[in-house]
Amino acid sequence: MNDKDFIESVFEIVFGDNAINREFSKEEVIKELKRFSDLALKYEDNCESSLNQRDDLDWVIVIFVKIAVNRLMKFIILGLFV
């Protein structure tokens, strides 16, 4: 996957289909990814206190969001998402 495809994919994960062409800024994407990450962490903390209420699909979403945020942060750190 090249950088352009990666960036387009991240925009679509955050804001839906064709998001790259809907005038969202990179700052908005980062802000929303951070919000997703914060919600995932909050959800994960809540689930730890109620282990019997875990839903497999919810955990797949939490893991997916964490992977997406981690990959994006690597691109930012390496200066590829400028």
C-alpha positions as CSV (number, residue, x, y, z in Angstrom):
1,M,0.0,0.0,0.0
2,N,1.4,3.4,-0.9
3,D,1.1,6.5,1.2
4,K,-1.7,8.0,-0.9
5,D,-3.8,4.8,-0.5
6,F,-3.1,4.6,3.2
7,I,-4.2,8.2,3.8
8,E,-7.3,7.7,1.7
9,S,-8.1,4.6,3.7
10,V,-7.6,6.4,7.0
11,F,-9.9,9.2,5.9
12,E,-12.6,6.7,5.0
13,I,-12.2,4.8,8.3
14,V,-12.8,8.0,10.1
15,F,-15.4,9.8,8.0
16,G,-16.8,7.2,5.6
17,D,-16.9,6.6,1.9
18,N,-15.1,9.2,-0.3
19,A,-14.0,11.2,2.8
20,I,-10.8,12.2,1.1
21,N,-12.9,14.3,-1.3
22,R,-15.2,15.9,1.2
23,E,-12.8,18.6,2.4
24,F,-11.9,17.2,5.9
25,S,-8.6,18.4,7.1
26,K,-5.8,16.1,8.3
27,E,-6.2,17.8,11.7
28,E,-9.9,16.8,11.8
29,V,-8.9,13.2,10.9
30,I,-6.3,13.1,13.7
31,K,-8.8,14.6,16.2
32,E,-11.4,12.0,15.3
33,L,-9.0,9.1,15.5
34,K,-7.9,10.3,18.9
35,R,-11.6,10.4,20.0
36,F,-12.1,6.9,18.7
37,S,-9.0,5.7,20.6
38,D,-10.2,7.4,23.8
39,L,-13.6,5.8,23.4
40,A,-12.0,2.4,22.8
41,L,-9.9,2.8,25.9
42,K,-12.9,3.9,28.0
43,Y,-14.9,0.9,26.6
44,E,-12.0,-1.5,27.4
45,D,-11.8,-0.2,31.0
46,N,-15.6,-0.6,31.4
47,C,-15.4,-4.1,30.0
48,E,-12.7,-5.2,32.4
49,S,-15.1,-4.4,35.3
50,S,-17.9,-6.5,33.7
51,L,-16.2,-9.4,32.1
52,N,-19.4,-11.4,31.4
53,Q,-20.8,-8.6,29.1
54,R,-18.1,-8.7,26.4
55,D,-19.3,-8.9,22.9
56,D,-16.8,-10.4,20.3
57,L,-17.8,-7.9,17.6
58,D,-17.2,-4.9,19.9
59,W,-13.7,-6.3,20.7
60,V,-12.9,-6.6,17.0
61,I,-13.9,-3.0,16.5
62,V,-11.7,-1.9,19.5
63,I,-8.7,-3.8,18.2
64,F,-9.2,-2.5,14.7
65,V,-9.3,1.1,16.0
66,K,-6.2,0.6,18.0
67,I,-4.3,-0.8,15.0
68,A,-5.5,2.0,12.8
69,V,-4.4,4.7,15.3
70,N,-1.1,3.0,15.9
71,R,-0.3,2.8,12.1
72,L,-1.3,6.4,11.6
73,M,0.8,7.6,14.5
74,K,3.8,5.8,13.0
75,F,3.2,7.6,9.7
76,I,3.0,11.0,11.5
77,I,6.2,10.3,13.5
78,L,8.0,9.3,10.3
79,G,6.8,12.5,8.7
80,L,4.9,10.7,5.9
81,F,1.5,12.3,6.8
82,V,2.4,15.9,6.2
